[in-house]
Amino acid sequence: MKQVTMSFVNILAVSSTLIISVNANEFLKWLPHEFIERVSEEEIQKSLLNEIENSLPDPLGTSSASKLFSELEATLQPIYAALPKNTYGNLEHSAASYALHRLFLLRHGWAITGLGPASGKYNTSSPAGILKDQVPAYIEDLFERHLGGKGFSSHDLTVLAATIEHLIQEEAVSRLGAAFKLHEANLIAPGILSYSDTSVMLDTYMIGYILAQNLTDLTSDVAKKLRAQMQDLFNFWTETQEFVRGIQKDVVQNASRKSPFPSAARLDFTASARVVERVVEQFGTFFHDTVCSQLKTTLMRLEHRNSGRIRLSEFYKPALDGYWQFQESVGYLRESGVLEENNSTEASVMIANYMVAPSNCIAPSGFYSVCCRNECEDLLGHLEKEIAAPEAKPETIASLVAELPSSSSVAPGPLSSTSRRRLDQIAEQHGGMVPLHSRLFLQWMHHTYPRECPYPHMSGVTSVKQPEDWLLQEGGTASKEEMLKHTQRSDQVVDSANDANIEDLRWSPEEELIVVRPIVGAPPPSWFSTTMTLRSLVLFAVVASFSYVFVHSTKGGAFGIRDTSYKLVV
């Protein structure tokens, strides 16, 4: 399993800085490396049963578990309402996966490995457990089997989401234990560090998090060297330290207000765990607001005619002038779906597609990656909330979008004749309604918001190959000669100074549904109206009774998961 998705930010910084100061062996040791992580089936079962129990109503609604469940359910509700339902009023497997994928992106900026459009099948576990990137699919399939094929209710999905979040937080605390061990010489009492030593220990934790280092494999000396070199390894290290220090200070202040014997001079393991849990929850937002916003600002300075595109000749100029970014090869840009190539015009880089490319991700966990947020999710989420259905009439969408601004532009206002005509054409293919979760509608959104909404390629056109694979095998970075070849073309291209028109952007008529609408079948049974509380109790009993049998009966046996139905690959 590939555990690290290291951005070109990190790779280029390492190659240009560290290789000068360390010998080859140390250089290889210090680079992020692959390590296989698994979760035992017993641990997954325990977490699932725990979250089912937590989902039962709390009469006072004051428990932290109830608050978390309510938060998850509230975030999930608009997404759930806007997805096609089966005859039981629930979501089928593919729609449920898509909903969970969207939930974690919106809540934490986590791209859950086993829930994305490019996720694979669940494979047989080994005696050591299940690969972390397959855990979400494993849980979803286990849950689905016990639902008897009726699909997932909003409540069911919230339980699944809480289980995944629970496992991720447990992972964070486990890694904190490894960081504590590296600093055990500085303990002032069992499990307690001074405030300043806690800050250093959290730096070590964040090194493991950002570089996907297995901290149990490090020595204290290596950790110290990495802390000294981290500014060269990750260009936003200072900002990261400030982010973590802010959470650390807040946790200490809250603890001091609640404790009769406050002490801001030291933190025990429990307090440090609270810091780490909040860091993991908030890092995706920090990453987007700090790293990705700066990246987008730089890209927009190179934008061609407000089209959401950068001519390839302009894209490489900053790198030739000494800038550390924008050195990906044409081959990598093409395979990642970032490059737009037309016979009549110069190739260009699509800003929104570049922002969500794998090269702008870090993979701190086997469960998820942290990537630049797809800002089209926010726009689509607004439409889902307003429409509260899987589809809408063209005039409804036109009215909503006319007043919907993006992060880089004001509200579009009344649609152009071309834009409105294409919206009507989408509706004509779908019985007069526009499905929100379809390739053609997302292509329409790309034309309306070219800087925020990625161009939706047909499935199979792009790949999610990671940048380190290109670097090591196929030359992921462009040579100086390649970059010069493209930049020299800029003097030969004459273009209007006016903004690009919607007619100038590529439009293809092929349709694919991200979530396939379930086939209408027999009506649901009369007992379908059972309350959520009763369903939770029954589900708890069923899973509890089968947990021991399931764990032992699946050892070494095939446990496949069916392919997802949504096909869009961006």
Residue pairs with C-beta under 8 A, 6 or more apart in sequence:
1 34
1 36
1 37
1 131
1 132
1 133
1 366
2 34
2 363
2 466
2 468
2 469
3 32
3 33
3 34
3 35
3 36
3 37
3 212
3 363
3 366
4 32
4 33
4 34
4 211
4 212
4 362
4 363
4 468
5 358
5 361
5 362
5 363
5 369
5 466
5 467
5 468
6 32
6 211
6 212
6 362
6 363
6 466
6 467
6 468
7 359
7 360
7 361
7 362
7 467
8 325
8 327
8 328
8 359
8 467
8 476
8 477
9 234
9 235
9 291
9 324
9 325
9 360
10 32
10 211
10 233
10 234
10 362
11 467
11 468
11 471
12 324
12 325
12 327
12 477
13 232
13 233
13 234
13 235
13 324
14 30
14 31
14 232
14 233
16 324
17 232
18 27
18 30
18 229
18 232
18 233
19 27
22 30
29 222
30 222
30 225
30 226
30 229
32 211
32 212
32 213
33 213
35 212
35 214
35 217
36 131
37 131
37 132
37 366
38 125
38 126
38 128
38 129
38 130
38 131
38 132
39 129
39 130
39 132
39 135
39 167
40 128
40 129
40 130
41 125
41 129
41 130
41 551
41 554
42 551
43 129
43 167
43 170
44 130
44 135
44 138
44 139
44 163
44 167
45 543
45 547
45 550
45 551
47 163
47 166
47 167
47 170
48 139
48 142
48 143
48 159
48 163
48 543
49 540
49 543
49 544
49 547
50 163
50 166
51 159
51 162
51 163
51 166
52 159
52 536
52 539
52 540
52 543
53 540
54 63
54 65
54 66
54 68
54 69
54 162
55 69
55 155
55 158
55 159
55 162
55 536
56 533
56 536
56 537
56 540
57 66
57 533
58 65
58 66
61 67
61 70
68 162
68 165
69 158
69 162
71 107
72 103
72 107
72 158
72 161
72 162
72 165
73 154
73 155
73 158
75 103
75 106
75 107
76 99
76 103
76 154
76 157
76 158
76 161
77 154
78 381
78 384
78 385
78 388
79 99
79 102
79 103
79 106
79 381
79 384
80 91
80 99
80 154
80 157
81 384
81 388
81 389
82 383
82 384
82 385
82 387
82 388
82 389
82 390
82 436
82 437
83 91
83 95
83 98
83 99
83 390
83 437
83 515
84 91
84 92
84 95
84 390
84 515
84 516
84 517
84 518
85 91
85 151
85 518
86 92
86 150
86 151
86 518
86 521
87 518
87 520
87 521
87 522
87 523
87 524
88 150
88 151
88 524
88 528
89 153
89 524
89 528
90 150
90 151
90 152
90 153
90 156
91 99
91 151
91 152
91 157
92 151
92 152
92 516
92 518
92 565
93 140
93 144
93 151
93 152
93 562
93 564
93 565
94 515
94 516
94 564
94 565
94 566
95 515
95 565
95 566
96 140
96 144
96 151
96 152
96 157
96 160
97 115
97 119
97 137
97 140
97 564
97 566
98 115
98 437
98 514
98 515
98 564
98 566
99 157
100 112
100 115
100 136
100 140
100 157
100 160
100 161
100 164
101 111
101 112
101 115
101 116
101 117
102 377
102 381
103 157
103 161
104 110
104 111
104 112
104 115
104 161
104 164
104 368
105 111
105 373
105 374
105 377
106 377
106 381
108 280
108 281
108 282
108 283
108 284
108 285
109 283
109 284
109 285
109 287
109 288
109 370
109 371
109 373
110 168
110 284
110 367
110 368
110 369
110 370
111 361
111 368
111 369
111 370
111 371
112 136
112 164
112 367
112 368
113 119
113 132
113 133
113 136
113 366
113 367
113 368
113 369
114 122
114 133
114 134
114 135
114 136
114 137
114 138
115 136
115 137
117 514
117 564
117 566
117 567
117 568
117 569
117 570
118 464
118 569
119 137
119 564
121 137
121 560
121 561
121 562
121 563
122 134
122 137
122 138
122 141
122 559
122 560
122 561
123 131
123 134
124 556
124 557
124 558
124 559
125 131
125 138
125 554
125 555
125 559
127 555
130 138
131 366
132 171
132 365
132 366
132 367
133 366
133 367
135 164
135 167
135 367
136 160
136 164
136 367
137 561
138 559
138 561
139 160
139 163
139 164
140 160
140 561
141 559
141 561
142 550
143 152
143 156
143 159
143 160
143 543
144 152
146 539
146 542
146 543
146 546
147 156
147 539
150 524
150 528
151 518
152 160
153 532
153 535
155 532
155 535
155 536
156 539
159 536
159 539
164 367
167 367
168 280
168 365
168 367
168 368
169 277
169 280
171 365
171 366
171 367
172 273
172 276
172 277
172 279
172 280
173 273
173 276
173 277
175 205
175 208
175 209
175 215
175 276
176 205
176 269
176 272
176 273
176 276
177 269
178 208
178 214
178 215
178 216
179 201
179 202
179 204
179 205
179 208
179 215
180 191
180 193
180 201
180 269
180 272
181 216
182 201
182 204
182 215
182 218
182 219
182 220
182 223
183 193
183 197
183 200
183 201
183 204
183 220
185 220
186 193
186 194
186 197
186 200
186 201
187 193
188 194
188 266
189 266
191 268
191 269
192 266
192 267
192 268
192 269
193 201
193 266
193 267
193 272
194 265
194 266
195 252
195 264
195 265
195 266
195 267
198 248
198 266
198 267
198 272
199 245
199 248
200 227
201 272
202 244
202 248
202 272
202 275
202 276
202 279
203 227
203 230
203 241
203 244
204 215
204 223
204 226
204 227
205 215
205 276
206 240
206 241
206 244
206 279
207 213
207 223
207 226
207 227
207 230
208 214
208 215
208 218
209 279
209 280
209 283
209 364
210 234
210 240
210 362
210 364
211 226
211 233
211 234
212 362
212 363
212 364
212 365
213 226
215 223
218 226
226 233
230 237
231 237
231 238
234 240
235 324
236 290
236 291
239 286
239 290
240 286
243 279
243 282
243 283
243 286
243 290
244 275
244 279
247 275
247 278
247 279
247 282
248 267
248 275
251 267
251 271
251 274
251 275
251 278
252 264
252 267
252 271
253 264
255 262
255 271
256 262
256 263
256 264
267 275
283 364
283 370
284 370
284 373
287 362
287 370
287 372
288 372
288 373
291 360
291 372
292 355
292 360
292 372
292 373
295 325
295 355
295 360
295 372
296 351
296 355
296 372
296 408
296 451
298 318
298 325
299 310
299 351
299 354
299 355
300 351
300 408
300 451
302 310
302 314
302 315
302 317
302 318
303 309
303 310
303 351
303 451
304 310
304 311
304 314
304 348
304 495
304 500
305 495
305 496
305 497
305 498
305 499
305 500
306 499
306 500
307 348
307 450
307 499
307 500
307 504
307 505
308 350
308 351
308 352
308 446
308 450
308 451
308 505
309 340
309 348
309 349
309 350
309 351
309 450
309 500
310 348
310 349
310 351
311 346
311 347
311 348
311 490
311 493
312 330
312 339
312 346
312 347
312 348
312 349
312 486
312 489
313 346
313 486
313 487
313 488
313 489
313 490
313 493
314 487
314 490
315 326
315 348
315 349
315 486
316 326
316 327
316 478
316 483
316 486
316 487
317 487
317 490
318 325
318 326
319 325
319 326
319 327
319 478
319 483
320 480
320 483
320 484
320 487
327 477
327 478
327 483
328 336
328 338
328 359
328 467
328 476
328 477
328 478
329 470
329 474
329 475
329 476
329 477
329 478
329 482
330 339
330 347
330 478
330 482
330 486
331 470
331 474
331 475
332 359
332 467
332 470
332 474
332 476
333 339
333 349
333 354
334 341
335 462
335 463
335 465
336 353
336 357
336 358
336 359
336 462
336 463
336 464
336 465
337 353
337 357
337 454
337 455
337 457
337 461
337 462
337 569
337 570
338 349
338 350
338 353
338 354
338 357
339 347
339 348
339 349
339 350
340 347
340 348
340 349
340 350
340 455
340 506
341 347
342 506
346 489
346 493
350 450
350 454
350 455
351 450
351 451
352 374
352 375
352 376
352 446
352 449
352 450
352 451
352 452
352 453
352 454
352 455
353 454
353 455
353 570
354 360
355 372
355 374
355 375
355 454
356 371
356 372
356 374
356 454
356 570
358 371
358 464
358 465
358 466
358 467
359 467
360 371
360 372
361 369
361 370
361 371
361 372
362 369
362 370
362 371
363 369
363 370
364 370
374 454
374 570
375 406
375 407
375 449
375 452
375 453
376 442
376 445
376 446
376 449
376 452
376 453
376 454
378 407
378 452
379 404
379 406
379 445
379 449
379 452
379 453
380 436
380 445
382 400
382 404
383 392
383 397
383 400
383 401
383 404
383 436
384 436
386 400
387 396
387 397
387 400
387 436
390 435
390 436
390 437
390 515
390 517
391 430
391 433
391 434
391 435
391 436
392 433
392 434
392 436
393 427
393 432
393 433
393 434
394 420
394 423
394 424
394 426
394 427
394 434
397 423
397 434
398 415
398 420
398 423
401 412
401 415
401 448
402 411
402 412
402 413
402 414
402 415
403 411
404 411
404 412
405 411
406 449
406 451
406 452
407 451
407 452
408 451
408 452
409 449
409 451
412 448
415 423
415 448
416 502
418 502
418 503
419 444
419 447
419 448
419 502
422 444
422 447
422 507
423 434
423 444
426 434
426 438
426 440
426 441
426 444
427 433
427 434
429 440
429 511
430 438
434 441
435 441
435 513
435 517
437 513
437 514
437 515
437 566
438 511
438 512
438 513
438 514
439 456
439 458
439 510
439 511
439 512
439 513
439 514
439 567
439 568
440 509
440 511
442 453
442 456
442 514
442 568
443 455
443 456
443 507
443 508
445 453
446 453
446 454
446 455
446 456
446 505
447 502
447 505
447 507
450 505
454 570
455 506
455 570
456 568
456 570
457 569
457 570
458 508
458 510
458 512
458 567
459 512
459 567
459 568
459 569
460 569
461 569
462 569
462 570
464 569
467 476
468 476
469 476
470 476
471 477
512 567
512 568
513 565
513 566
513 567
514 566
514 567
514 568
515 565
515 566
516 565
516 566
